[in-house]
Amino acid sequence: MAFEAIFQPINIGSVEIKNRLVAGPMNTLFAQSTAGYVNEQVLAYYAARAKGGCGLVITEAALGTRQAARFPAWSNLLCYEQSHIPGLNELVETCHDFGSRVFIQLSPGFGRQGNSPVGEPSPAPSDGVPYEITADNMPRAFRALFTKIMPSIPGPATRGMTVEEIQSEHDEFATSAELAVRAEFDGIEIHCPHGYLGQQFLSPRSNKRTDQYGGSLENRMRFIVELVQKTIAAVPPGFPVGIRLSADEHMPDGVTLDEMKVVARKLEDLDIAYIHMSSGSYEAISWLFPGDDAIMVDEAKAFKDSVSIPIIATSIHDPKTVDKVISEGKADMVSLARAHFADPEWPNKVKAGGADDIERCRRDFYCVCRFLLGLPVRCHRNTNLGREKYMPEYWRSAGAKGIEVLPRYLR
Ligand SMILES: Cc1cc2nc3c(=O)[nH]c(=O)nc-3n(C[C@H](O)[C@H](O)[C@H](O)COP(=O)(O)O)c2cc1C
């Protein structure tokens, strides 16, 4: 079979996944209209990705504490109180009905990359260290589009979190992880990449603290280590808890690949189930949203060589390269993000031998610009993106068979 490596099953912890393709986490802003609660468009969007044949859907970042939710990226799914759970549970059932596993990406917060609607400084590692995205760091196509609106993008003011605050935020996050288990997700991915709060603690560029959370690498990783420990302690034994990390910050004084390999090994010792790698931050935005294919493969391989848990690689849109990266052992799975906006049927088409029929993402940053302007994402290549709720093929059918009465984790 062509693309044989892609269609091999894999286990993450005890969860079997039918192939190596992940619908990557992307905030679509579709939940904005319902203030962070799952709605019909959110369900239909995920139904389309699950129906398209990927083995695993990872949701967009859902904010896991009340404080995180006060500093969103415009608007996000929420997962920190019981009222969020019925909708999230329906999202899980939808992905399962359409044949895919589903993990929730749970975020401890965005730190200096979050915005307060009322102009409050963002809780971050340190006072007075905002980010700034300059045109020099933007991929060409993005620069051409975005600098029409703003020459550079300044971040909000920051406020250093107290030690008590860090620890109570972690406790609340662990309780939210329990809620995610109750919502029947197959796993949890802790969101710490792309210069968000977890990475801000890792980075000497944003972390200027002199207490136990700043200074040496051991201190800078303490925020993530304690978060992982508390989360794993809160979920049933063996329940998969993975993490998303940027392999390298790619900025002066940023956290480096060598340091991140040490972090990866430490997290493996703590029983993290997998690492979903990415790269960069808002400041190093050409790594976060690459303008070219497969630029992070060497970094995925560096993680792969450092740990023995599964590694998910990012931003490879060409199916031949995806297959090669997996068959050469440079990563175990690949997450399709903008490629999946452009064509949710990417996996099914590749499996059926129709790789040439894929609607290819042009990496033109139209979706990213919409997102940064607070508008629901759209795609030139797929005009159905955002309209899935009107498409009956993405509705759950009546009379589903085999509904279990007991929640999975009580069986
Ligand atoms: C509109 C948009 C929203 C995103 N939201 C998230 C998110 O919630 N969590 C996350 O880890 N990555 C997020 N990403 C990053 C993607 O998962 C992915 O790492 C990035 O787009 C590069 O991969 P690609 O070339 O396949 O798009 C987002 C990307 C886009 C375009």
The ligand as a MOL file (V3000), in Angstrom:
LIG
                    3D

  0  0  0     0  0            999 V3000
M  V30 BEGIN CTAB
M  V30 COUNTS 31 33 0 0 0
M  V30 BEGIN ATOM
M  V30 1 C -6.1800 29.8740 13.2640 0
M  V30 2 C -5.2030 29.0180 14.0260 0
M  V30 3 C -5.4370 28.7350 15.3710 0
M  V30 4 C -4.5340 27.9250 16.0900 0
M  V30 5 N -4.8370 27.5700 17.3830 0
M  V30 6 C -4.0270 26.7050 18.0470 0
M  V30 7 C -4.3940 26.1950 19.3120 0
M  V30 8 O -5.4800 26.4690 19.8540 0
M  V30 9 N -3.5030 25.3720 19.9320 0
M  V30 10 C -2.3000 25.0130 19.3820 0
M  V30 11 O -1.5260 24.2700 19.9910 0
M  V30 12 N -1.9560 25.4470 18.1460 0
M  V30 13 C -2.7890 26.2660 17.4670 0
M  V30 14 N -2.4670 26.6610 16.1950 0
M  V30 15 C -1.1830 26.1960 15.5780 0
M  V30 16 C -1.3900 24.9330 14.7310 0
M  V30 17 O -1.8020 23.8310 15.5110 0
M  V30 18 C -0.0870 24.5780 13.9710 0
M  V30 19 O 0.9320 24.3080 14.9030 0
M  V30 20 C 0.3830 25.6780 13.0190 0
M  V30 21 O -0.7180 26.2150 12.3000 0
M  V30 22 C 1.4390 25.1690 12.0030 0
M  V30 23 O 0.9910 24.0200 11.3360 0
M  V30 24 P 0.2900 24.0630 9.8660 0
M  V30 25 O 1.3180 24.5310 8.8800 0
M  V30 26 O -0.1210 22.6370 9.6250 0
M  V30 27 O -0.8570 24.9930 9.9550 0
M  V30 28 C -3.3600 27.4440 15.4560 0
M  V30 29 C -3.1540 27.7230 14.0930 0
M  V30 30 C -4.0520 28.4950 13.3750 0
M  V30 31 C -3.8040 28.7300 11.9170 0
M  V30 END ATOM
M  V30 BEGIN BOND
M  V30 1 1 1 2
M  V30 2 1 2 3
M  V30 3 2 2 30
M  V30 4 2 3 4
M  V30 5 1 4 5
M  V30 6 1 4 28
M  V30 7 2 5 6
M  V30 8 1 6 7
M  V30 9 1 6 13
M  V30 10 2 7 8
M  V30 11 1 7 9
M  V30 12 1 9 10
M  V30 13 2 10 11
M  V30 14 1 10 12
M  V30 15 2 12 13
M  V30 16 1 13 14
M  V30 17 1 14 15
M  V30 18 1 14 28
M  V30 19 1 15 16
M  V30 20 1 16 17
M  V30 21 1 16 18
M  V30 22 1 18 19
M  V30 23 1 18 20
M  V30 24 1 20 21
M  V30 25 1 20 22
M  V30 26 1 22 23
M  V30 27 1 23 24
M  V30 28 2 24 25
M  V30 29 1 24 26
M  V30 30 1 24 27
M  V30 31 2 28 29
M  V30 32 1 29 30
M  V30 33 1 30 31
M  V30 END BOND
M  V30 END CTAB
M  END
